[in-house]
Structures are given as structure tokens and as C-alpha cells.
Amino acid sequence: MIVKQLTELLDKHADSSLHIMLPSGEFVPDHFHVTEVGRVQKTFIDCGGTRREVISCLLQAWTAHDVEHRLVAGKLSKILKLADKVLGSSDLLVEVEYGVEVASHYMLMDIEVTPKGLLFVLAGKKTDCLAPDKCGVGQGCC
């Protein structure tokens, strides 16, 4: 999902509560905060020598001891709109960073409209060889 789609959905359901489901099926506690909205740019060389760049919008979710806190869709939309200047584009893929002891990055794959609010469905990110034809995967990469 890209920032533009996310913002449109949040605006359409501005009073809805937000829920985040991790790939394991567990849920981030409902009293989470979105503490950061950032543009993450990764420029790298793959194992075949090709220069690559990946740019995304990263939402950092964090939980504190204030269990009464609830973020609604309209508030998150306002936060995203404040971040427009930093993001530079509404076409960036959205990722979510969350973790209690170790932070992990997840892809925002879908948002389901449910009777309880908006459900953010996350998927794990995986590593992969980007140049199997050049580095000889199967014969020992890199």
C-alpha cells in the first residue's frame, strides 16, 4: 500500500480505531502510538554489482504504559499530512516498524475495514539474491 491510498482510507474512516496485526497473527496493543513518520532511502550495490535504490515511508509504532491512549484514523491522517514535506511523494510504499525488544520492519499489505475499526495487515520482509544470474546462486552466492 502506498501513502496516498493509506491517507485516503484514513480520511474516509476518520473516526475509526486502528488495529495492527503482525504476520504471526498477534496484535500490537491497541494503545500504540505512531511516534515517527519518515522517508527511508536505501542505496546499495547488489551481489552482482548493480546499484539499486529503495525508498519507502516508515511508520514507527510504539507502546507505552498509557493504556488508555487510542489513535484514530483521522489523527494518523493528520500526522501523515504533516510529514508530506519529509516524504516528498505520496507514491511511497508504506512500512511499519515495531518491536518490544527488537524492532522489525514490516510491509503494510492491506487495510481491512472491520466492525471494530481499520485493521492494518502486515507482512514480513524477506531477503533475496537480486542477481542470481551474476553471482551463481546454487553454487554459493557471492
C-alpha positions as CSV (number, residue, x, y, z in Angstrom):
1,M,0.0,0.0,0.0
2,I,1.2,3.5,-0.8
3,V,0.9,6.7,1.3
4,K,-1.8,8.2,-0.9
5,Q,-4.0,5.1,-0.6
6,L,-3.4,5.0,3.1
7,T,-4.3,8.7,3.6
8,E,-7.5,8.4,1.5
9,L,-8.7,5.4,3.5
10,L,-7.9,7.1,6.8
11,D,-9.8,10.2,5.8
12,K,-12.8,8.1,4.7
13,H,-12.9,6.4,8.1
14,A,-11.6,9.3,10.2
15,D,-13.4,8.2,13.5
16,S,-12.3,4.6,13.2
17,S,-10.0,3.0,15.7
18,L,-6.8,1.4,14.4
19,H,-5.5,-2.1,14.9
20,I,-2.3,-3.7,13.7
21,M,-1.9,-7.4,13.0
22,L,1.6,-8.8,12.8
23,P,2.4,-11.6,10.3
24,S,2.3,-14.1,13.2
25,G,-1.4,-13.2,13.8
26,E,-0.6,-11.4,17.0
27,F,-1.8,-7.8,17.5
28,V,0.1,-4.7,18.5
29,P,-1.6,-3.5,21.7
30,D,-4.4,-1.0,20.9
31,H,-2.8,1.8,22.9
32,F,0.1,2.1,20.4
33,H,1.4,5.5,19.3
34,V,2.8,6.3,15.9
35,T,6.0,8.1,17.1
36,E,7.6,8.7,13.7
37,V,6.7,9.0,10.0
38,G,9.8,9.0,7.9
39,R,11.3,8.7,4.5
40,V,13.8,5.8,4.4
41,Q,16.1,5.7,1.5
42,K,18.4,2.8,1.0
43,T,21.1,2.9,-1.8
44,F,23.1,-0.2,-2.2
45,I,25.1,-2.4,-4.6
46,D,23.7,-5.9,-5.0
47,C,25.9,-9.0,-5.2
48,G,26.1,-8.7,-9.0
49,G,27.4,-5.2,-8.8
50,T,24.2,-3.3,-9.8
51,R,23.5,-0.1,-7.9
52,R,20.0,0.0,-6.5
53,E,17.8,2.3,-4.5
54,V,14.7,1.7,-2.4
55,I,12.6,4.5,-0.9
56,S,9.7,4.0,1.5
57,C,7.5,5.7,4.1
58,L,8.2,4.2,7.5
59,L,5.7,4.5,10.4
60,Q,7.2,3.7,13.8
61,A,4.6,2.1,16.2
62,W,5.4,2.2,19.9
63,T,3.6,1.2,23.0
64,A,3.9,2.9,26.4
65,H,2.2,2.5,29.8
66,D,-0.7,4.8,29.0
67,V,-3.1,2.0,28.1
68,E,-6.0,4.5,27.7
69,H,-4.3,6.0,24.6
70,R,-6.1,5.3,21.3
71,L,-5.0,6.6,17.9
72,V,-7.9,7.1,15.4
73,A,-7.7,7.1,11.7
74,G,-8.2,10.9,11.3
75,K,-5.4,11.7,13.7
76,L,-3.0,9.4,11.8
77,S,-4.0,11.1,8.5
78,K,-3.1,14.5,10.0
79,I,0.3,13.1,11.1
80,L,0.9,11.8,7.6
81,K,-0.1,15.1,6.0
82,L,2.4,16.9,8.3
83,A,5.0,14.5,7.0
84,D,4.4,15.4,3.3
85,K,7.4,17.7,3.3
86,V,9.7,15.0,4.6
87,L,8.3,12.2,2.4
88,G,8.4,14.1,-0.8
89,S,6.0,11.8,-2.5
90,S,2.6,10.1,-1.8
91,D,3.6,7.2,-4.0
92,L,6.0,5.6,-1.5
93,L,5.3,2.1,-0.2
94,V,4.3,2.1,3.5
95,E,6.2,0.1,6.0
96,V,5.7,-0.3,9.7
97,E,8.5,-0.6,12.3
98,Y,7.5,-2.3,15.6
99,G,9.1,-4.3,18.3
100,V,9.2,-4.6,22.0
101,E,12.8,-5.9,22.4
102,V,13.9,-5.8,18.8
103,A,12.5,-3.5,16.1
104,S,11.4,-5.2,12.9
105,H,10.2,-3.7,9.6
106,Y,7.0,-5.0,8.0
107,M,5.2,-4.1,4.8
108,L,1.7,-2.7,5.1
109,M,0.0,-5.2,2.7
110,D,-3.7,-4.3,3.3
111,I,-6.1,-2.5,5.5
112,E,-9.4,-4.2,6.2
113,V,-12.5,-2.2,7.2
114,T,-14.0,-4.2,10.2
115,P,-16.8,-3.5,12.6
116,K,-14.1,-2.7,15.2
117,G,-12.2,-0.3,13.0
118,L,-9.4,-0.4,10.5
119,L,-7.1,-3.5,10.6
120,F,-3.6,-2.9,9.3
121,V,-2.4,-6.3,7.9
122,L,1.4,-6.5,7.9
123,A,3.7,-8.9,6.1
124,G,7.3,-9.7,6.9
125,K,10.1,-8.6,4.7
126,K,12.4,-11.2,3.3
127,T,15.9,-11.2,1.9
128,D,16.7,-12.4,-1.6
129,C,19.5,-12.5,-4.0
130,L,18.9,-9.8,-6.6
131,A,21.4,-11.0,-9.1
132,P,21.3,-14.8,-9.3
133,D,22.5,-14.8,-12.9
134,K,25.7,-13.0,-11.9
135,C,26.6,-14.4,-8.5
136,G,25.9,-18.1,-9.2
137,V,23.1,-18.9,-6.7
138,G,23.1,-22.6,-6.2
139,Q,26.9,-22.7,-6.5
140,G,27.4,-20.5,-3.4
141,C,26.3,-16.9,-3.6
142,C,28.8,-14.1,-3.5
